[in-house]
């Protein structure tokens, strides 16, 4: 069994590719390196530089390596920037999904695992999000992830041999390997780590929310746990195990931004008091998800606590700085 991992040179994708390999699966990585890094691909792993919007590159890769299943992570993932670049976001995330599915169906590939996002929920009006929570995306990024789920569902319904599921995950943090780390210019963990290493003070946007300490509460899941869920889902699809259309990868217990700042001080050994600024418009007070369905069907659990997340993120960040 050979699995294609699109976006497998990215922060999350590289962890997924390695988890599949460590689980005994053959892996081929396809990535255009627009945000990924070729040195995130493990030495010895087959790597093809190409885009999912390039039908010829996709087909050649699927055929040459006799791919039997696809894990699709490639795409444009910055929700805030997607508001300014909707056409770019739709091209990469929706057109890319269409091109990929067309080739998968045409070649008779029978397994497809889609990495979706909690952005499909928008601002939920419940304490804990489940798979039944209404989807109300509030950015082109979230919209394209939901459209991707719809496309996959509709294509699979029209082509019954195509077994599939989608994983919706929330804030992915930490590192499972010292040579792979989050390089995003927008995510909280790398923003804080970059700020601290540059000798500046991290900023907390709003401490007057209706939460225990007044700062926003979010669901943070370690990247190694997210990768483990992809391995479990791929194995289930290979085994023909019936799966739900979507699964949330949530811890069920969020942490606040101020708690993260305290953990950052502990994990980095850099003492600081964050600067408090006004709220950022549109930030909901709390988004936390249940992972019960994934636990039931995939045997999955969030196994890393906040200190683990910070410790591993800092170790990989520091190792990169030394290289």
ABEGO torsion letter per residue (X at the ends): XBBBBBGAABAAAAAAAAAAAAAGBBBBBBBAGAABBAAABBBGBBBBBBBAABAAAAAAAAAAAGBABBBBABEBABAAAAAABAAAAAAAAAAAAAAAAAAAAAAGBABBBBBBBAAAAEBBABABBBAABBBBBABAAAAAAAAAAAAAAAAAAABAABBBBBBBBBBBBEBABAABBBABAABAAAAAAAAAAAGBBBBBBEAABBBAAGBBBBBBBBAAAAAAAAAAAAAAAAAGBBBBABBBBBAGBBBBAAAAAAAAAAAAGBBBBBBBBBBBBGBBABBBBBAAAAAAAAGBBBABBAAAAAAAAAAAAAAAAAX
